């Protein structure tokens, strides 16, 4: 069926000189094609049939008053998304009544008419090979970024046999095995099997936007989009791995599991707990382990909500790894036992930090539409609902969220 734009899909605002439109094609994730989306979005962002070089593409973007076209992907548990964010200057600020028509024409060329090979059964061979090699180079370079490398090793070692959503960026076959014709067919199938979401913000009338979206002739499938991870794992014993390299700083990575998904009543409390524990500069870990005990150069905690994974990462001297682990677990137990130092004050600061982060996002038209899409996928209706839930989070909620956190895996990248 054809996609129909709702009036709720437009966030009318005179705050910005730009208009931002985000279109997301969401479909069931195919775990046999891990790596396809990164390579595909890279190719689509670089050229198309009409603008067949990067220079030609950028020149056209410049002619359209520096229109921005971002093509990227996102994975949310069992779903994948091809996301296109189009941001352009409001025509009322320039002497060009045809700007919106020209921008949408450019958009259609880039997304729906890629540069193909002579047989028309794959992307241009040179473009495909260049982008494939670029991704392989990025992949190989991960080893040199020790903080990222250590985190990837943590996730790889946490992964269970049936945990297909956790991919291994260090596996060269992730990109090396991708064939041009298979990637092109994957690209074509996206538009046949996706549920389409559109969000827009800026000073544009609904009727005009609706007309331009209709002209894109987007097909949407009525499929159930589930970004909520219903998978939980028993932890019978904590796994520990170490790797020694010739590096000056060591890296401690702790991977925990939780039972909290997006649709859990404790999700907002879990997000707040993460901020209190290690997600802001005056968090528990930063204050106690970095400032008071001087055990680390830096330490932070965050979460992979789609995977129900919570993690702590630090950079430190080699001889302090075990002491760091001991004290991180001690601080976590303090939360679980309702022994949170300056708990109410930390809770207040964490809420403010989350709100400030969202407000910062809303200082751009593209930030508005991006957050609106996240709300749609994660089951929140709007900011008002999210902020109401955040305001209600109590210390008791934080304790309950912390009690779901169980240590699964330790990975230490240790310097000689």
C-alpha positions in Angstrom: 0.0 0.0 0.0 1.1 3.6 -0.5 2.5 5.5 2.4 0.2 8.3 3.8 1.7 11.2 5.7 0.0 12.0 9.0 -0.3 15.6 10.2 1.4 14.3 13.4 4.5 13.4 11.2 5.2 17.2 10.8 6.7 19.1 13.6 5.9 22.6 12.6 8.5 25.1 13.8 9.7 28.6 12.8 12.8 28.1 15.0 15.1 27.0 12.1 15.9 28.4 8.6 16.2 24.8 7.4 13.5 22.2 6.7 14.5 18.6 7.7 12.8 15.5 6.4 13.7 12.0 7.6 12.5 8.9 5.8 13.1 5.5 7.3 12.7 2.1 5.6 12.3 -0.4 8.4 12.4 -4.1 7.7 13.0 -7.5 9.4 16.7 -8.0 9.9 18.4 -10.7 7.8 21.3 -12.0 9.9 22.9 -13.7 6.9 23.6 -10.2 5.5 25.4 -8.5 8.3 27.6 -5.8 6.9 25.4 -5.1 3.9 23.8 -2.0 5.2 27.1 -0.2 6.1 28.4 -0.9 2.6 25.1 0.1 0.9 24.7 3.4 2.6 28.3 4.3 1.8 27.7 3.6 -1.9 24.4 5.5 -2.0 26.0 8.5 -0.3 28.7 8.9 -2.9 27.2 9.0 -6.4 24.2 8.1 -8.5 23.4 7.7 -12.2 22.9 11.4 -12.9 25.7 12.7 -10.6 28.2 9.9 -11.2 31.1 11.2 -9.2 31.5 12.5 -5.7 32.5 15.9 -7.1 29.3 16.1 -9.3 27.2 15.1 -6.4 28.7 17.7 -4.1 28.5 20.4 -6.8 24.7 19.8 -7.1 24.3 19.9 -3.4 26.2 23.3 -3.4 23.9 24.6 -6.1 20.9 23.7 -4.0 22.2 26.1 -1.3 24.2 23.4 0.5 21.5 20.9 0.8 22.5 18.1 3.2 21.6 14.5 2.4 22.6 11.9 5.0 22.1 8.2 4.3 22.8 5.8 7.1 21.6 2.7 8.8 20.4 1.5 12.2 19.8 -1.9 13.8 17.3 -2.3 16.5 17.3 -5.9 17.8 15.4 -7.8 15.0 14.9 -4.9 12.7 17.2 -2.9 10.3 16.6 0.6 9.0 17.8 2.5 5.9 17.4 6.1 7.0 17.6 9.2 4.7 17.7 12.6 6.3 17.2 15.5 3.8 17.9 19.0 5.1 17.6 22.1 3.0 17.2 25.9 3.3 13.7 27.2 3.5 12.9 28.7 0.1 11.6 31.9 1.7 15.2 32.8 2.5 16.4 32.6 -1.1 15.1 33.9 -4.4 14.2 30.4 -5.8 10.5 29.4 -5.9 11.5 26.0 -7.4 13.9 25.0 -4.6 11.6 22.4 -3.0 10.9 20.8 -6.4 14.6 20.7 -7.2 15.6 19.3 -3.8 13.1 16.4 -4.0 14.1 15.7 -7.6 17.7 15.5 -6.4 16.6 13.2 -3.5 14.9 10.8 -5.9 18.0 10.6 -8.1 20.3 9.8 -5.3 18.1 7.2 -3.5 16.3 5.5 -6.4 18.7 5.8 -9.4 22.2 4.6 -8.2 25.2 4.3 -10.5 25.0 0.7 -11.9 27.3 -1.5 -13.9 26.8 -2.1 -17.7 24.7 -5.3 -17.1 22.4 -3.3 -14.7 22.6 -6.2 -12.2 24.9 -4.5 -9.7 26.4 -1.2 -8.7 29.2 0.3 -10.7 32.2 -2.0 -10.3 34.7 0.7 -9.5 32.4 2.3 -7.0 31.6 -1.0 -5.3 35.2 -2.1 -5.1 36.4 1.3 -3.7 33.8 1.3 -1.0 34.3 -2.3 -0.1 38.0 -1.7 0.3 37.3 1.5 2.4 35.2 -0.5 4.8 37.8 -3.3 5.0 40.4 -0.6 5.8 38.2 0.9 8.5 37.7 -2.6 9.9 41.4 -3.3 10.0 42.1 0.0 11.7 39.9 -0.9 14.7 42.9 -2.8 16.1 44.8 0.5 16.4 42.0 2.2 18.3 42.5 0.3 21.6 39.5 1.7 23.5 37.2 0.6 20.7 39.0 -2.6 20.1 38.7 -3.6 23.8 35.0 -2.9 23.8 34.4 -5.0 20.6 36.3 -7.8 22.2 34.1 -7.6 25.3 30.9 -7.8 23.2 32.4 -10.7 21.1 33.1 -12.6 24.3 29.7 -11.9 25.7 27.9 -13.2 22.7 26.0 -16.5 23.0 25.7 -18.9 20.2 22.1 -17.9 19.4 22.7 -14.2 19.9 22.7 -13.2 16.2 22.1 -9.5 16.8 25.7 -9.1 18.1 27.9 -8.8 15.1 31.7 -8.9 15.0 33.2 -5.8 13.3 36.7 -7.5 13.5 35.6 -10.4 11.2 36.9 -9.5 7.7 34.3 -11.8 6.1 31.7 -9.3 7.2 32.6 -7.2 4.1 35.0 -9.4 2.1 32.3 -12.0 1.3 29.7 -9.5 0.0 29.1 -9.8 -3.7 28.1 -6.8 -5.9 25.0 -8.5 -7.4 23.8 -9.7 -3.9 24.2 -6.2 -2.5 22.2 -4.7 -5.4 19.4 -7.2 -4.9 19.4 -6.5 -1.2 19.0 -2.8 -2.0 16.1 -3.4 -4.3 14.3 -5.6 -1.8 14.4 -2.9 0.9 11.8 -0.9 -1.0 9.6 -4.0 -1.4 9.5 -5.2 2.2 9.8 -2.1 4.4 7.5 -0.3 6.7 8.0 3.4 5.9 8.2 6.2 8.5 8.4 9.9 7.7 9.2 12.7 10.1 9.6 16.4 9.1 10.3 19.6 11.0 10.5 23.2 10.0 8.4 26.1 8.6 6.6 24.2 5.9 2.9 23.7 5.3 1.5 20.2 5.7 -0.3 20.2 2.3 2.9 21.1 0.4 4.9 18.5 2.3 2.2 15.9 1.8 2.2 16.6 -2.0 6.0 16.1 -2.3 6.0 12.9 -0.2 3.1 11.5 -2.3 5.2 12.2 -5.4 7.9 9.9 -4.1 5.4 7.0 -4.5 6.6 5.2 -1.4 5.3 1.7 -0.8 4.9 0.6 2.9 4.2 -2.8 4.3 1.9 -3.3 7.3 4.4 -5.3 9.3 4.9 -5.6 13.0 8.0 -3.6 14.0 9.5 -5.1 17.2 12.6 -3.4 18.7 12.0 -4.9 22.1 14.4 -7.7 23.0 12.5 -10.5 24.6 15.6 -12.6 25.1 17.1 -13.2 28.6 20.1 -15.3 29.5 21.0 -17.1 32.7 24.5 -16.2 33.9 26.0 -19.3 35.6 29.5 -17.9 35.9 31.3 -14.7 35.0 33.6 -15.1 32.0 37.0 -13.4 32.1 39.4 -12.8 29.2 42.7 -11.0 29.0 44.9 -9.9 26.1 48.3 -8.4 26.5 49.7 -5.8 24.0 52.6 -3.4 23.9 50.5 -0.3 25.0 50.9 2.3 27.6 47.3 2.3 28.9 45.3 -0.8 29.9 41.6 -1.0 29.3 39.1 -2.7 31.6 35.7 -3.5 30.1 32.8 -5.0 32.2 29.7 -6.3 30.4 26.5 -6.8 32.3 23.1 -8.1 31.3 19.7 -6.8 32.3 16.1 -7.9 31.8 14.9 -4.4 30.9 13.8 -3.6 27.3 12.3 -0.5 25.8 8.7 -1.5 26.7 9.6 -2.3 30.3 8.1 0.0 33.0 11.6 0.4 34.4 13.2 1.5 31.1 13.4 5.2 31.9 14.6 4.4 35.4 17.3 2.1 33.9 18.4 5.0 31.6 18.5 7.3 34.6 20.5 4.8 36.6 23.1 4.5 33.8 23.5 8.3 33.8 23.9 8.4 37.6 26.3 5.5 37.8 28.7 6.4 35.0 27.1 8.5 32.3 27.9 12.1 33.4 31.0 13.9 34.6 29.9 13.9 38.2 28.6 10.3 38.2 29.3 7.8 41.0 32.2 6.1 39.0 33.8 9.4 38.0 33.6 10.8 41.5 34.7 7.8 43.5 36.9 5.7 41.3 38.5 8.5 39.2 38.6 11.5 41.5 38.7 10.1 45.0 40.7 6.8 44.4 42.7 7.9 41.4 42.4 4.4 39.9 41.7 5.4 36.3 42.4 8.0 33.7 38.8 7.9 32.6 35.8 5.7 33.3 32.2 5.6 32.0 29.1 3.5 31.9 26.5 3.2 29.2 24.0 0.8 27.7 23.1 -1.0 24.6 19.3 -0.9 25.2 18.5 -3.0 22.1 20.6 -5.8 23.4 19.8 -5.5 27.1 23.5 -4.9 27.8 25.0 -2.5 30.3 28.7 -1.9 30.3 31.6 -0.1 32.1 34.8 1.0 30.4 38.0 2.5 31.8 41.5 3.4 30.8 44.1 2.9 33.5 47.5 1.6 34.5 48.1 -2.1 34.1 48.5 -2.9 37.8 45.1 -1.4 38.8 42.8 -3.6 36.7 41.6 -5.9 39.5 41.2 -3.1 41.9 39.0 -1.2 39.4 36.8 -4.3 38.9 36.4 -4.8 42.6 35.4 -1.2 43.2 33.0 -1.0 40.3 31.2 -4.0 41.6 31.2 -2.5 45.1 29.6 0.7 43.8 26.9 -1.4 41.9 26.1 -3.3 45.1 25.7 0.0 46.9 23.0 0.9 44.4 21.3 -2.5 44.7 21.4 -2.3 48.5 20.0 1.3 48.7 23.3 2.7 49.9 23.7 5.3 47.2 26.0 8.2 48.2 24.2 11.5 47.6 21.5 9.6 45.9 18.8 12.2 45.7 21.2 14.9 44.5 22.6 12.5 41.8 19.1 11.6 40.7 18.3 15.3 40.2 21.5 15.9 38.3 21.0 12.8 36.1 17.5 13.9 35.1 18.8 17.4 34.3 21.6 15.8 32.2 19.1 13.7 30.2 16.9 16.7 29.6 19.8 18.9 28.6 21.0 16.2 26.2 17.5 16.1 24.5 17.3 19.9 24.4 20.7 20.0 22.7 19.4 17.6 20.1 16.4 19.8 19.5 18.6 22.8 18.6 18.6 21.4 15.0 15.8 20.5 12.7 17.4 17.1 12.0 17.7 16.4 15.7 14.0 16.9 16.1 13.0 14.4 13.4 15.6 11.9 14.5 14.2 11.9 18.1 10.6 11.7 16.8 11.5 8.5 14.9 13.1 7.0 18.0 10.0 7.7 20.0 7.9 6.0 17.3 10.0 2.9 17.3 10.5 2.6 21.0 6.9 3.1 22.0 6.8 6.7 23.4 4.2 8.9 21.9 6.1 12.2 22.4 8.4 14.3 24.6 5.6 15.0 27.0 5.1 11.3 27.8 8.8 10.7 28.1 9.4 13.7 30.4 6.5 12.7 32.6 7.9 9.2 33.0 11.4 10.7 33.8 10.0 13.1 36.3 8.4 10.2 38.2 11.6 8.2 38.5 12.4 7.7 42.2 15.4 6.4 44.1 13.3 3.2 44.6 13.0 2.8 40.9 16.8 3.3 40.5 17.4 0.5 43.0 15.0 -1.8 41.2 16.7 -1.1 37.9 20.1 -1.6 39.4 19.0 -5.0 40.8 18.5 -6.3 37.3 22.1 -5.7 36.4 24.2 -8.9 36.5 27.9 -9.2 35.6 28.4 -11.5 32.5 31.9 -10.9 31.1 35.2 -9.2 31.9 37.6 -8.2 29.2 41.0 -6.7 30.0 43.3 -5.3 27.4 46.5 -5.1 29.4 49.7 -3.2 28.7 53.0 -4.9 29.1 
